Amino acid sequence: PDKIFLTEDLRTLSYAQVEIATNRLACGFAGLGVGKGGRVVVMMRNGIDMALVWLALCKLGAIMVPVNQSYRGAILLHQVNTSDADHAVLHAEFVPQLHELRDALSVFRHVVLLDADAGSCVRAGALGEVHGFDSLFDMGATAPASTVDVWDPMAIFYTSGTTGPSKGVL
């Protein structure tokens, strides 16, 4: 449990710390209504926080929908709307890309923001109810009861779309 599991720049987490953090995060997501089979758009910078989000969603049996950070316009709209996701986790810097599509975008029940300022919170508010990432860690430290099986899907990855619109692969 004390061995290093994740490292990013000067930040490291041991296996035990990751277990606690993902339990807390999973409880936070569950508190927002994310459960088994629920789909969550994730548009984050690569790093420890993204790994924690994915592992926490796996503990719930939820399905992560990772979205390429550089996507804008039609391709972003297509992936978000066809994923049937009703929650999103975003680094605040990616909110403008979604905000400009807000009239055509499926609305999220909840949007979890990392590194948010007042402006990004207002823009994200047009996408769904906004929550700070850190607030999800306050919901409890015990792993949520899980009925996750090894054959349950854990992500939807979109194809490159070279022969037509990208397709979500479960």
Salt bridges, closest charged atoms under 4 A:
GLU19 OE1 - LYS59 NZ 3.33
ASP49 OD1 - ARG11 NH1 3.10
ASP86 OD1 - HIS87 ND1 2.73
ASP86 OD2 - ARG109 NH1 3.67
GLU93 OE1 - ARG45 NH1 2.13
ASP115 OD2 - ARG45 NH2 2.83
ASP115 OD2 - HIS91 NE2 3.63
GLU129 OE2 - HIS131 NE2 3.45
ASP149 OD2 - LYS36 NZ 3.99
ASP152 OD2 - LYS36 NZ 3.02
